[in-house]
Amino acid sequence: MSTSDTQLRRTLTTPKIVFLVIAAAAPLAAMVGTVPLAFAIGDGAGVPAMFVFAGLTLLFFSVGYAAMSRRIVNAGGFYTYLAGGLGKPVAVGGGVIAVISYNAATIGLVGAFGYFAQLVGEAYGLKLPWQVWAGVAVVAVAVLGYRQIDLSAKVLSILMVAEIGVLAVLDVAVFAHKGAATLPATSFHPHTVFSGGLGVAMMFAFISFIGFESAALYGEETRNPRRSVPMATYVSVIVISVFYALTSWVAVGAVGADKVTQVAGEQLGMLFFGLSDTYVGSAATTVLQILLCTSLFAATLALHNAANRYTFALGRERVLPRALGVVHRKHQSPHRASLVQTVLTVILVGVFALAGLDPYTNLATAMLGLGTLGIIVLQAGAALSVVFFFRNRPERHWWRTIVAPVLGVIGLVTATVLVVRNFDVLTGTHAVVVTALPWLLLAAAVVGVIYTLWMRSARPDRYAGLAAVQIREDDDTPAEAAPAAEAAPAAAEPEPAATPEPALEPAHSAD
């Protein structure tokens, strides 16, 4: 198999990656669907503080994540980062979790899109079953996912500007009506923050950020990965944090800090539509409802792209069938991985539809719950991997590679525990078949580790090629020739930057 068959096209810029990453977090869908639940069963008016806490934790995570992304460029994301610090067996286990988690999240979003698109369509006279709407989304995602990534980025940029813009209009309208009362100080008072369901509110805050970490997946497709990936990660975390904290804070002020728990419990998903009617007008509410559907579509497309890049990376290194690690000759996209992801989505959504299950309370909640938990576990593992990756390297730094990642690990482990303990709350069901889903991730990790250990003894040549990424060393580091067969595709094409790129050295992953 030639290098061109496994080399992704470098067409992404920093802004395009930012749109891909923020779209995966689905900001508008998080505000409409998640925040009211956090108000109702979490700590009420203290929810904005939880978004600040989650944002700071993920910013700590991003410090180490960005440091590693400057050194490792690969479409494998968490898989290759885990290999760099924790070894190949852990990396393969994490890679399998990543494939399951991102696929599950994508499938769950298809169900959520079908559900809300049906509701919005019926409200305006277009009566179609949710299965039809879900089918439209799957076809559109399949077409965009099959083609080059910059086409998806262009589509997502339009949708992202629209969904953030409509909530910004709502924020401004509330402030114009209520002035300083829009932002009540009580939301950050310790008595408010630590009252009620603090753990549940914290859980909802963390899950609202899911997808922000996907910037590293596009390192091979950027023109300057050493700059674009860290910058996109920081920008995404900051933008999402400010957006979530500010908009939820405005909602507290609009409803009233003393009433927000009760009102949110009564209105749930209608809360923000009601605020839009009151402070902006019915026309804006119509736009908000439509953009809720486009937000879910944007998140589906973004997570589809993330899922197929993990599948592509594991196929290229023969953890999964090697045919999945091939790119399209014209589009230079992981088209086979994309097709497999599409087929899997069709099968699982079809099973739920034929069984007569609800697209939201059954399909979306179960799959999104599974995907959310898996991604948070991977984030914690990646943060820990940063510490071990840099422990014996001269560029080790007390803040970037030790303190910040450790703080990130603490926060993410806390989030993991909260999600596991409240998995029934997150998924909205006590059904054993759903509440037992976290065990699937553990089983997948164990199978991945065992398979890798078998490969080390039975297929040492294949084992040697696992996570054989290239590490970008400092300019004063002597160059070493990279193994031609296993080198990351990013090395096959020189950077278009005016200044020479640093030499590349093959990674020495811990076994």
C-alpha positions as CSV (number, residue, x, y, z in Angstrom):
1,M,0.0,0.0,0.0
2,S,1.6,3.3,-1.1
3,T,2.0,6.4,1.1
4,S,-0.5,8.3,-1.0
5,D,-3.2,5.7,-0.2
6,T,-3.0,6.5,3.6
7,Q,-2.2,10.3,3.4
8,L,-4.9,12.8,4.3
9,R,-5.1,16.1,2.5
10,R,-3.8,19.2,4.3
11,T,-6.6,21.7,3.7
12,L,-7.6,22.8,7.2
13,T,-6.7,26.1,8.8
14,T,-7.1,27.1,12.5
15,P,-10.5,28.7,12.0
16,K,-11.8,25.6,10.2
17,I,-10.7,23.3,13.1
18,V,-12.3,25.7,15.6
19,F,-15.6,25.3,13.7
20,L,-15.3,21.5,13.6
21,V,-14.5,21.4,17.3
22,I,-17.2,23.8,18.6
23,A,-19.8,22.2,16.3
24,A,-19.1,18.8,18.0
25,A,-20.1,20.4,21.4
26,A,-23.4,21.6,19.9
27,P,-23.6,24.8,22.0
28,L,-27.3,25.6,21.1
29,A,-28.4,22.1,21.7
30,A,-26.6,22.0,25.1
31,M,-28.3,25.2,26.1
32,V,-31.8,24.1,25.1
33,G,-31.5,20.5,26.2
34,T,-29.0,20.3,29.0
35,V,-29.1,23.5,30.9
36,P,-32.8,23.3,32.0
37,L,-32.1,19.8,33.4
38,A,-29.1,21.2,35.3
39,F,-31.3,24.0,36.7
40,A,-34.1,21.6,37.6
41,I,-32.2,18.7,39.3
42,G,-28.8,20.3,39.8
43,D,-27.9,23.3,41.9
44,G,-30.3,25.7,40.2
45,A,-29.0,29.2,40.0
46,G,-25.4,27.9,40.7
47,V,-25.2,26.2,37.2
48,P,-23.2,29.1,35.6
49,A,-20.5,28.5,38.2
50,M,-20.4,24.8,37.2
51,F,-19.7,25.8,33.6
52,V,-16.8,28.0,34.8
53,F,-15.4,25.1,36.9
54,A,-15.7,22.7,34.0
55,G,-14.2,25.2,31.6
56,L,-11.2,25.8,33.9
57,T,-10.7,22.1,34.4
58,L,-10.7,21.5,30.6
59,L,-8.4,24.5,30.2
60,F,-5.9,22.8,32.5
61,F,-6.4,19.7,30.4
62,S,-5.8,21.7,27.3
63,V,-2.5,23.0,28.5
64,G,-0.9,19.6,28.5
65,Y,-3.0,18.4,25.5
66,A,-1.6,21.4,23.5
67,A,1.9,20.7,24.6
68,M,1.6,17.1,23.3
69,S,-0.1,18.2,20.1
70,R,2.9,20.3,19.3
71,R,5.0,17.1,19.4
72,I,2.7,14.4,18.0
73,V,0.8,14.8,14.8
74,N,-1.5,12.0,13.9
75,A,-5.1,11.3,13.0
76,G,-5.3,8.9,16.0
77,G,-6.0,11.6,18.6
78,F,-6.3,10.0,22.0
79,Y,-5.0,6.7,20.7
80,T,-1.5,8.1,19.8
81,Y,-1.4,10.4,22.8
82,L,-2.0,7.4,25.2
83,A,0.7,5.5,23.4
84,G,3.2,8.3,23.9
85,G,2.8,8.3,27.7
86,L,1.2,5.1,28.8
87,G,2.3,2.5,26.3
88,K,0.8,0.7,23.3
89,P,-1.5,-1.8,25.2
90,V,-3.2,1.1,27.0
91,A,-3.3,3.0,23.7
92,V,-5.1,0.3,21.8
93,G,-7.6,-0.2,24.6
94,G,-8.2,3.6,24.5
95,G,-8.5,3.5,20.7
96,V,-11.2,0.8,20.9
97,I,-13.1,2.9,23.5
98,A,-12.7,6.0,21.2
99,V,-14.2,4.1,18.2
100,I,-17.2,2.9,20.4
101,S,-17.7,6.3,22.1
102,Y,-17.6,8.6,19.1
103,N,-19.8,6.2,17.1
104,A,-22.3,6.0,19.9
105,A,-22.4,9.7,20.3
106,T,-22.9,10.2,16.6
107,I,-25.8,7.6,16.6
108,G,-27.4,9.2,19.6
109,L,-27.3,12.6,17.9
110,V,-29.1,11.2,14.9
111,G,-31.9,10.1,17.2
112,A,-32.0,13.5,18.9
113,F,-32.1,15.3,15.5
114,G,-34.9,13.1,14.2
115,Y,-36.9,13.7,17.4
116,F,-36.6,17.5,17.5
117,A,-36.9,17.9,13.7
118,Q,-40.2,16.0,13.9
119,L,-41.5,18.3,16.6
120,V,-40.4,21.5,14.9
121,G,-41.7,20.3,11.5
122,E,-45.1,19.4,13.0
123,A,-45.3,22.8,14.7
124,Y,-45.2,24.4,11.3
125,G,-47.4,21.9,9.4
126,L,-44.7,19.6,8.0
127,K,-45.8,16.2,9.4
128,L,-43.0,13.6,8.8
129,P,-42.0,10.7,11.1
130,W,-38.8,11.0,12.9
131,Q,-37.3,8.2,10.9
132,V,-37.5,10.3,7.7
133,W,-35.8,13.2,9.4
134,A,-33.1,10.9,10.8
135,G,-32.6,9.4,7.3
136,V,-32.2,12.9,5.8
137,A,-29.5,13.7,8.4
138,V,-27.7,10.4,7.8
139,V,-27.6,10.9,4.0
140,A,-26.3,14.4,4.3
141,V,-23.6,13.4,6.9
142,A,-22.6,10.5,4.7
143,V,-22.1,12.7,1.6
144,L,-20.1,15.4,3.5
145,G,-18.1,12.8,5.5
146,Y,-17.2,11.0,2.3
147,R,-15.7,14.1,0.8
148,Q,-12.8,16.3,1.9
149,I,-12.9,17.7,5.4
150,D,-12.8,21.3,4.4
151,L,-16.3,21.0,2.8
152,S,-17.6,19.9,6.2
153,A,-15.8,22.8,7.9
154,K,-17.4,25.3,5.5
155,V,-20.9,23.9,6.2
156,L,-20.2,23.9,10.0
157,S,-18.9,27.5,10.0
158,I,-22.2,28.8,8.7
159,L,-24.3,26.7,11.1
160,M,-22.1,27.7,14.1
161,V,-22.2,31.4,13.4
162,A,-26.0,31.2,13.2
163,E,-26.6,29.2,16.4
164,I,-24.3,31.3,18.5
165,G,-25.7,34.4,17.0
166,V,-29.3,33.7,17.8
167,L,-28.5,33.1,21.5
168,A,-26.3,36.2,21.6
169,V,-29.4,38.2,20.4
170,L,-31.4,36.6,23.3
171,D,-28.6,37.5,25.8
172,V,-28.6,41.1,24.6
173,A,-32.4,41.4,24.6
174,V,-32.6,40.2,28.2
175,F,-29.9,42.6,29.3
176,A,-31.7,45.5,27.5
177,H,-34.8,44.7,29.5
178,K,-33.3,43.9,32.9
179,G,-30.0,45.7,33.0
180,A,-27.6,44.6,35.8
181,A,-30.2,42.2,37.2
182,T,-29.5,40.0,34.2
183,L,-26.4,38.7,35.9
184,P,-27.2,38.0,39.5
185,A,-24.2,37.7,41.8
186,T,-25.9,34.9,43.7
187,S,-25.0,32.4,40.9
188,F,-21.4,32.5,42.2
189,H,-22.2,32.6,45.9
190,P,-20.9,29.5,47.7
191,H,-24.3,29.0,49.4
192,T,-25.9,28.8,45.9
193,V,-23.1,26.8,44.2
194,F,-22.9,24.1,46.9
195,S,-26.7,23.7,47.4
196,G,-28.9,21.0,45.9
197,G,-27.5,18.5,43.3
198,L,-24.0,19.9,42.9
199,G,-22.7,16.7,41.5
200,V,-25.5,16.4,38.9
201,A,-25.0,20.0,37.8
202,M,-21.2,19.4,37.5
203,M,-21.9,16.3,35.4
204,F,-24.2,18.2,33.0
205,A,-21.6,20.9,32.7
206,F,-18.8,18.5,31.7
207,I,-20.9,16.6,29.2
208,S,-21.8,19.9,27.5
209,F,-18.1,20.2,26.4
210,I,-17.9,16.8,24.8
211,G,-16.2,17.1,21.4
212,F,-13.9,20.0,22.1
213,E,-10.9,17.7,22.4
214,S,-11.2,16.6,18.7
215,A,-8.8,19.2,17.4
216,A,-5.8,16.8,17.6
217,L,-7.6,14.4,15.2
218,Y,-7.1,16.9,12.4
219,G,-3.3,17.4,12.8
220,E,-2.5,15.5,9.7
221,E,-4.9,17.6,7.7
222,T,-3.6,21.0,8.8
223,R,-1.0,23.1,7.1
224,N,0.7,24.0,10.3
225,P,-0.2,21.5,13.0
226,R,2.2,22.7,15.6
227,R,0.3,26.0,15.7
228,S,-3.2,25.2,14.5
229,V,-4.0,22.3,16.9
230,P,-3.0,24.0,20.2
231,M,-4.6,27.3,19.1
232,A,-7.8,25.7,18.0
233,T,-8.0,23.8,21.3
234,Y,-7.5,26.9,23.5
235,V,-9.9,29.0,21.4
236,S,-12.6,26.3,21.5
237,V,-12.4,25.8,25.3
238,I,-12.5,29.5,26.0
239,V,-15.3,30.3,23.5
240,I,-17.5,27.3,24.7
241,S,-16.8,28.2,28.4
242,V,-17.7,31.8,28.0
243,F,-20.8,31.0,25.9
244,Y,-22.2,28.4,28.3
245,A,-21.5,30.4,31.5
246,L,-22.8,33.7,30.2
247,T,-25.9,32.3,28.5
248,S,-26.9,30.2,31.5
249,W,-26.2,33.2,33.8
250,V,-28.5,35.3,31.6
251,A,-31.2,32.6,31.9
252,V,-31.0,32.7,35.7
253,G,-31.4,36.5,35.6
254,A,-34.3,36.3,33.1
255,V,-36.3,33.8,35.1
256,G,-35.1,34.8,38.6
257,A,-32.6,33.1,40.8
258,D,-35.2,32.1,43.3
259,K,-37.5,30.6,40.7
260,V,-35.2,29.1,38.1
261,T,-35.3,25.6,39.6
262,Q,-39.1,25.4,39.6
263,V,-39.6,27.0,36.2
264,A,-36.9,24.9,34.6
265,G,-38.5,21.8,36.1
266,E,-41.9,22.7,34.6
267,Q,-40.7,23.8,31.2
268,L,-37.5,21.8,30.6
269,G,-36.7,21.9,26.8
270,M,-39.2,24.7,26.3
271,L,-37.4,27.1,28.8
272,F,-35.3,28.9,26.2
273,F,-38.1,29.1,23.7
274,G,-40.2,30.7,26.3
275,L,-37.5,33.2,27.1
276,S,-37.1,34.0,23.4
277,D,-40.9,34.6,23.1
278,T,-40.8,37.0,26.1
279,Y,-37.7,39.0,25.3
280,V,-37.2,38.8,21.6
281,G,-40.4,37.7,19.9
282,S,-42.1,34.7,18.2
283,A,-40.1,35.2,14.9
284,A,-36.8,34.8,16.8
285,T,-38.3,31.7,18.6
286,T,-39.0,30.1,15.2
287,V,-35.4,30.8,14.1
288,L,-34.2,29.3,17.5
289,Q,-36.2,26.1,16.9
290,I,-34.9,25.7,13.4
291,L,-31.3,26.3,14.6
292,L,-31.7,23.8,17.3
293,C,-32.1,21.2,14.6
294,T,-29.1,22.5,12.6
295,S,-27.1,22.5,15.8
296,L,-27.8,18.8,16.3
297,F,-27.0,18.2,12.6
298,A,-23.7,20.1,12.9
299,A,-22.7,18.1,16.0
300,T,-23.6,14.8,14.2
301,L,-21.4,15.8,11.3
302,A,-18.5,16.9,13.5
303,L,-18.6,13.7,15.6
304,H,-19.0,11.5,12.5
305,N,-15.7,13.0,11.2
306,A,-14.1,12.4,14.6
307,A,-15.3,8.8,14.6
308,N,-14.2,7.9,11.2
309,R,-10.7,9.3,11.8
310,Y,-10.2,7.0,14.8
311,T,-11.4,4.1,12.6
312,F,-9.1,5.2,9.9
313,A,-6.1,5.5,12.2
314,L,-6.7,2.0,13.8
315,G,-7.2,0.5,10.3
316,R,-4.0,2.1,9.0
317,E,-2.1,0.4,11.9
318,R,-4.0,-2.9,11.4
319,V,-5.8,-2.9,14.8
320,L,-9.0,-2.8,12.7
321,P,-9.1,-4.2,9.1
322,R,-6.4,-2.6,7.1
323,A,-8.9,-1.6,4.3
324,L,-10.3,1.0,6.7
325,G,-7.0,2.9,6.8
326,V,-7.2,4.0,3.1
327,V,-8.0,7.4,1.8
328,H,-10.0,8.4,-1.3
329,R,-7.7,9.1,-4.2
330,K,-9.5,12.3,-5.2
331,H,-10.9,13.7,-1.9
332,Q,-8.0,12.4,0.2
333,S,-10.6,11.6,2.9
334,P,-11.0,8.4,5.0
335,H,-13.9,7.4,2.8
336,R,-14.1,3.7,3.8
337,A,-14.1,4.5,7.5
338,S,-16.8,7.1,6.8
339,L,-18.9,4.5,4.9
340,V,-18.6,1.9,7.7
341,Q,-19.6,4.5,10.3
342,T,-22.7,5.4,8.1
343,V,-23.7,1.8,7.7
344,L,-23.4,1.2,11.5
345,T,-25.5,4.2,12.1
346,V,-28.2,3.0,9.7
347,I,-28.3,-0.4,11.3
348,L,-28.6,0.7,14.9
349,V,-31.0,3.5,14.2
350,G,-33.0,1.0,12.1
351,V,-33.1,-1.5,15.0
352,F,-34.4,1.1,17.4
353,A,-37.0,2.2,14.8
354,L,-38.2,-1.3,14.1
355,A,-38.5,-2.0,17.8
356,G,-40.8,1.0,18.2
357,L,-38.5,2.7,20.7
358,D,-38.4,6.4,21.2
359,P,-35.7,8.3,19.3
360,Y,-35.0,10.6,22.3
361,T,-35.7,8.8,25.5
362,N,-34.4,5.5,24.3
363,L,-31.9,6.0,21.4
364,A,-30.4,9.4,22.1
365,T,-30.1,9.2,25.8
366,A,-28.5,5.7,25.8
367,M,-26.1,6.3,23.0
368,L,-25.1,9.8,24.1
369,G,-24.6,8.6,27.7
370,L,-22.3,5.8,26.5
371,G,-20.4,8.2,24.2
372,T,-20.1,10.9,26.9
373,L,-18.6,8.5,29.5
374,G,-16.1,7.0,27.1
375,I,-14.9,10.4,25.9
376,I,-14.4,11.8,29.5
377,V,-12.5,8.6,30.4
378,L,-10.2,9.2,27.4
379,Q,-9.7,12.8,28.3
380,A,-8.6,11.8,31.8
381,G,-6.2,9.2,30.3
382,A,-4.8,11.7,27.8
383,A,-4.1,14.2,30.6
384,L,-2.3,11.5,32.6
385,S,-0.3,10.5,29.5
386,V,1.0,14.0,29.2
387,V,2.7,13.8,32.6
388,F,4.5,10.5,31.7
389,F,5.3,11.6,28.1
390,F,7.3,14.6,29.3
391,R,8.7,13.2,32.5
392,N,12.2,12.5,31.1
393,R,12.3,15.1,28.3
394,P,14.2,18.3,28.5
395,E,11.2,20.4,27.6
396,R,9.4,19.2,30.7
397,H,7.8,22.3,32.4
398,W,6.4,22.5,36.0
399,W,3.1,24.1,34.8
400,R,2.5,22.9,31.2
401,T,3.4,19.3,31.6
402,I,3.0,18.6,35.3
403,V,0.6,20.8,37.4
404,A,-1.9,21.7,34.7
405,P,-2.4,18.1,33.4
406,V,-2.6,16.8,37.0
407,L,-5.3,19.3,37.8
408,G,-7.0,18.2,34.6
409,V,-6.8,14.6,35.6
410,I,-8.4,15.3,39.0
411,G,-11.3,17.2,37.5
412,L,-11.9,14.6,34.8
413,V,-11.7,11.7,37.2
414,T,-14.3,13.5,39.3
415,A,-16.4,13.9,36.2
416,T,-16.1,10.2,35.3
417,V,-17.2,9.2,38.8
418,L,-20.2,11.6,38.6
419,V,-21.3,10.2,35.3
420,V,-21.0,6.6,36.4
421,R,-22.9,7.3,39.6
422,N,-25.6,9.3,37.9
423,F,-25.7,7.3,34.6
424,D,-29.4,6.6,35.2
425,V,-30.0,10.4,35.6
426,L,-28.0,11.1,32.5
427,T,-29.8,8.6,30.3
428,G,-33.2,9.1,32.0
429,T,-33.8,5.4,32.6
430,H,-33.2,2.7,35.2
431,A,-33.4,-0.1,32.6
432,V,-30.5,-2.6,33.2
433,V,-29.7,-2.9,29.6
434,V,-28.8,0.9,29.6
435,T,-27.4,1.3,33.1
436,A,-25.0,-1.6,32.3
437,L,-23.5,0.2,29.3
438,P,-20.4,1.5,31.2
439,W,-19.3,-2.1,31.5
440,L,-19.1,-2.2,27.7
441,L,-16.4,0.4,27.7
442,L,-14.4,-1.5,30.4
443,A,-14.8,-4.8,28.4
444,A,-13.6,-3.0,25.2
445,A,-10.5,-1.7,27.0
446,V,-9.6,-5.1,28.4
447,V,-10.1,-6.8,25.0
448,G,-7.9,-4.1,23.4
449,V,-5.1,-4.6,25.9
450,I,-5.2,-8.4,25.7
451,Y,-5.2,-8.2,21.9
452,T,-2.1,-5.9,21.9
453,L,-0.2,-8.2,24.3
454,W,-1.0,-11.1,22.0
455,M,0.2,-9.1,19.1
456,R,3.5,-8.3,20.9
457,S,4.4,-11.9,21.1
458,A,2.7,-13.4,18.0
459,R,3.0,-10.5,15.6
460,P,6.0,-8.4,16.7
461,D,6.3,-6.7,13.3
462,R,2.7,-5.4,13.5
463,Y,3.2,-4.5,17.2
464,A,6.2,-2.4,16.3
465,G,4.1,-0.4,14.0
466,L,1.4,0.5,16.5
467,A,1.2,4.2,17.2
468,A,4.4,4.7,15.3
469,V,3.8,8.4,15.1
470,Q,6.5,10.9,14.6
471,I,7.5,13.3,17.4
472,R,8.5,16.8,16.3
473,E,11.7,17.6,18.2
474,D,13.2,21.1,18.9
475,D,15.2,22.7,16.2
476,D,18.5,21.8,17.9
477,T,17.7,18.1,18.0
478,P,19.7,16.1,15.4
479,A,17.4,14.7,12.7
480,E,16.8,11.0,12.6
481,A,15.3,9.1,9.6
482,A,11.8,8.0,10.1
483,P,10.7,4.4,9.3
484,A,9.2,4.7,5.8
485,A,6.6,2.0,6.3
486,E,5.2,3.3,9.5
487,A,5.9,7.0,9.5
488,A,2.9,9.4,10.0
489,P,1.6,10.6,6.6
490,A,2.1,14.2,7.8
491,A,5.9,13.7,7.2
492,A,5.4,12.9,3.6
493,E,4.6,16.4,2.6
494,P,6.7,19.4,3.8
495,E,5.1,22.2,5.7
496,P,4.3,25.3,3.5
497,A,5.7,27.6,6.2
498,A,8.4,30.1,5.3
499,T,10.7,28.9,8.1
500,P,12.1,25.4,8.0
501,E,10.3,22.8,10.1
502,P,12.1,21.1,12.9
503,A,13.5,17.7,12.3
504,L,11.4,14.6,13.0
505,E,12.2,11.7,15.2
506,P,10.3,8.5,15.4
507,A,8.3,8.1,18.6
508,H,9.6,5.8,21.3
509,S,6.4,4.8,23.0
510,A,6.4,3.1,26.4
511,D,5.6,-0.6,26.1
